[in-house]
Each structure stands twice: as C-alpha cells, then as structure tokens.
Amino acid sequence: MRLFHCTYCGHKLRFRQSACSQCYQPTPYYNRLRFWLILTLAVLAAAAAFALSLIV
C-alpha cells in the first residue's frame, strides 16, 4: 500500500521504507514504523494518565 509521497521526486512510497526507490533520498520520518510506535505509546500513556487522574 502506498500512503506517502517522496518530498524530493513525488514518487509514491511504500509504508516503512527508509529511502525512496526512485531517487534514493531518505523518506519522511512519519513514513517509518518507529514514528508510529512512539506516537501510539505516547497516546496510550497520556490516556492512561488521564484515566488514573479521574480515579484519584
């Protein structure tokens, strides 16, 4: 599935690629798995902190 475009050449990128397959430039950070894992963990931690603040 191609969700993102290369910022240099406009080529459609596959998810989790670290470099464009056409121009070999690095892909945007939000196209990488590490970004989405960190974002998900941060949202879950914020939701847990909010839920705990409602209980106390």
C-alpha positions, 0 to 999 in steps of 0.5 A: 500500500502506498500512503506517502509521497517522496518530498524530493521526486513525488514518487509514491512510497511504500509504508516503512521504507527508509529511502525512496526507490526512485531517487534514493533520498531518505523518506519522511520520518512519519513514513517509518514504523518507529514514528508510529510506535512512539506516537501510539505509546505516547497516546496510550500513556497520556490516556492512561494518565488521564484515566488514573487522574479521574480515579484519584 
